[in-house]
Amino acid sequence: MTGPLDGLVVADLSTVLAGPYATMLLGDLGADVVKVEPPEGDATRGWGPPWIGEDSARTAAYYLAVNRNKRSIRLDLRRPGAQAVLGRLVGRADVLVENLRPGGLDRIGFDDGRLVALNPRLVHVAISGYGTSGDAAGRGGYDFVVQAESGLMSITGFPDGSGGGPTKVGVAIDDVVTGLHVAVAVLAGLLGRERGAGGGQRIDVSLLGAALSALVNQAQNAWAGVVPGRLGNAHPNIVPYETFAAADGELAIAVGSERQWRRFCEALGAPELADDRRFATNGDRVVHRDVLRPLLAQRLATRTVAEWLAAFRAADVPVGPIHDVAAALDSPEARVLGATTVVGHPVLGEIRQVAPVARYAATPATIRRPPPLPGEQRDEILRELGFEGPAAEALRSNGVP
């Protein structure tokens, strides 16, 4: 069985995270992803520690996380030989994903008109920090900065006076969300092409746009006249929906409905709270959260995490322990889900990775290749593009190391 994108060719000129994450998803679904790297390789190969491997094979874990199911070739796109290789690759690709700054492709002779001439069916997704117009268009896009500018950091962290100021999310979440938008854009572009939209098209995806879209209810809260702020682990619109300290640790409790609220109060041993008019509805509980939270915290501190987990799960109240990353990856739930897998690498040995998320009954996602070494598939890619013998060898000194 092959993935749903088997037979599709993706030219990946992106680096770091948003683009590589998107193209890895496409590769997991069966696409042939050709990773075009600069001569020195993707910058994230050196973003360690932690490292996997030793000496010349030493590779940052960061790079390995988002580059499986790809083949690598290094091109110095300032050189004519490399540009000739890129031209042929674009000519046979179904998809081009790149995150050069706006105008970057133009400067090496691959403006939109040239791309259409080379391949009118090409779906070209251009990733930028801030789009292609306006004063910010020429600025590089960096997840951390966009988390700040988008307002995301203003709602992440604890209130003033209780543990610091605005805080970024613990993973480059805007890059990840942008990557998901890119993958969706690619699939929609391919579907539009097949439904007779007249060929390929250019699609622009920005980090800022993705970050703003990820604000969802918080954006709508702002438009409704309530400027969101930092609430620590509390939810702005649902109570109780946060972390609480038990006798020996903390747990996350998410009471998402009135039926759950009553069951929660009974399991807590405080059924009277469910009948208290101040807490009768979620709206009431949001208004009176400062009164309700200490009452809940006092009771929750009397038993252990394990005891509360058993009690609330028996009552069908959403609750969970707070795992660190290693514990989460090795949890019983993750094991049952098959959420991790092991990828064999010819140099680095076995690499444990998060498995593809979507499970397809007929056309499953698969891991067919480990993350490539820099330029590892250079010769086979050149042969596929028609560069053989002396022509291929000449490219070594003309932009294709």
N, C-alpha and C positions, 0 to 999 in steps of 0.2 A: 504494500500500500504506500502511496506517495501523498505528500501534503497537498493542500488545495492550491498552492501557488507553484507547484512543480512545473518547470519549463519556463518560468519567468526569469528574466535577467535584471538584476538591480546593480547599477553603477553607484557605488557609495563613496562620495567625496567628502563625507562628514567626519569630524573628529570629536573627541572627548566623550560626551554622554548623550545628548538628546537625539542626534542623528544616528549614532551607532546603536543606541537602544532600539530605535525604530527599525533599523535594518536587520538587527538580530531577530526581532519578532517576525519580520518577513522571511528571514532565512529559516527560522524554526518551522514556518508554514510551507517550506519547500522551495522557496526562491533561491536561485543561484546568485549570491551576493558577492560582487567583486569589490573588495575594499581597496580604494586608491589612497595610498599614504604618501606623505612627503618623504624625501630621502632619509630623513632622520627617524621616520616612523611616527605613528600616532603619539602625541605628547603623553597620553595616559600610560603608555608602557613604562614610563619612568616615575609615575606618581605613587611612589612607595616611601617608606614601608607601610604595610607589610608586603613582602615579596614572596614569590614562588619560584623555585629554581635557584641556581647558583651561577656565578661568573657571567659569561656572555649570554647565557640563557635566562638570567634573572629577569623576571617580569613582574610588574606590579599587579596585585590582586584586582585593582581598579579596572585595568584594561581587560583582564580575563573575564570580568563580570558581564561584559556587553558585546563580545566580539566572536562568539562561536558561530558556526555555520557560515563562515565567510572564507573567501580566498583573497590573498593579499598580493598586491603589486605596488612597488614604490615608483612614483613619477615626480620628477622635478618639472612642474608645469610651466616654468619659465623657459624651458628648452624646447626647440622645435621637435626633436624626436619624441619627447614625452607627449607633446600636443598631438602628434600624429597618432600615437597609441590611444590617447583619450578620444580623439575623433572617431576612430574605429569602434571603440567600446561604446560610445554614445550611439553610434549608428546601429548597433545590434541590441542595445538594452531596451527593456520595456519601461524602466523607471530610473530616474536620476535623483539622488538625494544629496544635497550639499548644504554646508553652512558657512560658505565664504561670505565675507561682508558684502553688502549690496554693491554691485559693480565689479566684484572680484572676478567672476567668469568673463565679463566683458573685457577686462584688461588683458586676458590671455587669449582673446579671440573667440570666445564661446558665448557671445551675447544671445539673447532669445531668438533672434532671426537665424543665426548660425545653427542653433540647436534644432530649430524647426526644419531647416534645410537638410540637416544630417539625418533627422528622424522625425517625421511629422506625427508619429504615433507615440512619441515619448511623453511620459508623465513625469514632469520635472517639479520636485518639491524643494523649495528654497527656504531654509531656516535662517531667521535673523533674530536679533535681540528686540528690535523695535519697529520692524516693518521696513518698507522701502522708500518712504517719503517722510518729510518733516526733519526738524533739526537733529533728532536722535538717530536717524537712519544709519549714519556712518559709525555709530558706536558699536563696539563688540558686545555680545550678549553673554552675561555671566550670571549663573543661577542665583548666587548669593546677593548680588546687587539687585536683580529683578525681584527677589523675595522682599527686599527692602522697599523698592519703588512701587511695587504692586499693592502694598498694604498688608501683605501676608504676615510680615514680621510684626506689624502693629497689633495683631490679634493672637500672636504666639508668645507664650511666656506668662509669667505671673504678674498681677497688678503691681503698680508702683509701691515700693515699701515692703514687698513680700518675696524677694528673690531675684532681683535684677530687672532689666528693661526688656525691650523687644528682642526676640530670639528667633533665629532661623530654625527651620525644621531640620531634624537630624540626618536627613538624606537630601540630595539635590532634587527636591521634589518637583520644582518647576521644569527642570530638564526632563524628568521622567514623564510628567504630564504632557510636555511638549512632544516628546517621543511618541506617546500614545496618539496625540492628535495627528502627527505625521503619518503614522501607520494607517490610521483611519482615512486620512486624505489620500494616501496612495491607493488604498483599496477602492475608495469611491471614484478616484480618477480612472482606474483600470475598468471599473464597471461602466462608467460613463462612456469610455472609449468603445467598449464592446457593444453598448446599446445605441451606437450610431451617433455619438456626439460630434463626429467629424474628425476624430483623431485624438492626439494627446493634448495636454495643456500644462501651463505653469500654475503651481499652487504655492502661495506664500503662507508660512506659519511662523508666528513670532513668539518668543519667550514671554514677552509682556502680555500679549493677548491670551496665551495659555494660562498664565498666572491669574489674570483677571477672571477668566472663565472658571477657574478652580475655586474662586471665592464663593460661588453659588449662593447659599442662603445669607451669607454675611454681606454680600453685595446688595442683595435685596433688602436686608435689614437697614443698610445705610440709606437706600432710597426711600425706605418707609419712615425715615426720620430718626433712627436710632443708630448713631455712629458706633460701630463695634469697637470694643477694647479688649484688653487681655484679661482672661478669666482663669488662667492656669489650666487645669484639666476639666473645668466645668463647661457645660454647653450653654450657649447664649439663649436657646429657645426651649430647652427641656430640662426638667428637674425632677428627681435626682438623676444625673447623667455625668458622673465624674469618678475620680478615685477617692477612696477612703482608707484610713489606717485601721487595720485589725490589730489584734494583740501582738502579732509577730511579723507583720509586713503590711503590704497594701494590696488592694484589689480594685478592679474597675467594675462599676455598676452602671447599667444602662436601662432605666425604667422608661420604656417608650410608649406606654399606653395606660389608660385608666385601669384596665383589668390587671395589668402587670403591677400597677401601683398598689392595689389592694392585696395582691398575693405577696408583694414585697413586704408590706407592713405586717402581714400575718407571719411570714417567715422570720421577720426581724423580732417578733415577739412584742410588737407594738400596734395591734389592730386599731387602737383608738386614733392613731394618726390618720388612718384612712377616712375616719368620720369627722375629723377636725375641719371646720368650714374654711379655715385658712389654707388648707391643702387639698381641697375637694377636687380640683381640676389641675391640669398641668399649668394653665395660665395663672391660677392662684399660687401654685408652688413656685413659679418663676418670680412672681411679685414678692413672695415671702421667703425667698431662698435663704436670706440671712438669718431668719428665725428657724427654718426647718433644718438647715445643714448641721448646726451644733447638736440638735436632738438626735439626728441619725448618727453623727460621729460618735456621740457618747455611747450609744448601744453597740455600734460596730466594733468599738475598741475592746469589748469584753470577751470576744472569742477569736480563735485563730483564723487565718486565711482558709485553711482546709475545711474547718467547720462551717464557715460561711459559704464556701463554694458548694459544699454538699447541701446545705439548707436551701440556698437560692436556686440551685439547679433542680432540686426536687420540686420546688414551687414554680418552675419554668420562668424564672426571672433571669434575664441576660446578665451574666457575670463572668469575670475571668481574672486569672492572676496576671501580674505584670512580669513578663519574661524579659530577660536580656536577649540579644539577637541569637546567641548560640543556643540558648534554651528553646527559643521559638522555632529554630530550624530543626531541632531534634525532638520537638514535642510529639506526643501521641497523635494529636490531630494532624500535624504536618506529615507524619509517617503514613497514616491511613490515607491521606490525600495524595501521597506520592509527590509531595511538593519539592523534593530535592532529588538530584540524580548525580551520577558520577560520569565524568567525561575523561576518556583516555587521551593523553597528549604524548606525542612521540619523544619529546624532550623533557617535559615537566612532570610526566607521570600522570597519576590520577588526580583530577581536579573535581572537587565537589561543587555543584552549582544548583541554583534554583531552576526547577524544571519549567517547561512551557505551561502556562496557566490553563488555556482553553483545551478541552478534551473533545476531539472530533471522532465520532463513531466510525466514519467511513474513510476519512482522509486525515489521519492523525499528524500532529506536529511531531517532528523528530529532531534529534541532535545527530547530525551526520559528520560534522567536522569539529574539532576543537578550535579554540581561538588560534589564528595563524601566527607564525613567526613573521617578522617584517620581510615582505617580499617573497614569502615562501613559495607561492605558486606563480612566480614571475614567468618562468619558461612555458608552462602550460597555457597561461593566459595569452602570451604572445603568439603561440602556435595557433590558438583558436581565432585570433584576430588576423592571422595571415602573415605574421612576421616569423620567418624561419631562416636557418642558416646564417649566412653573412649579414643579412638584413637585421636579424635579431641581435647578433653580436655587436653590430655597429651602434645599437641603441644604448649599450652599456656606457658609452662615452658621450651620449647625447640625451641625457635626462632620464634614463631608465636603469638605475643601478641594480 
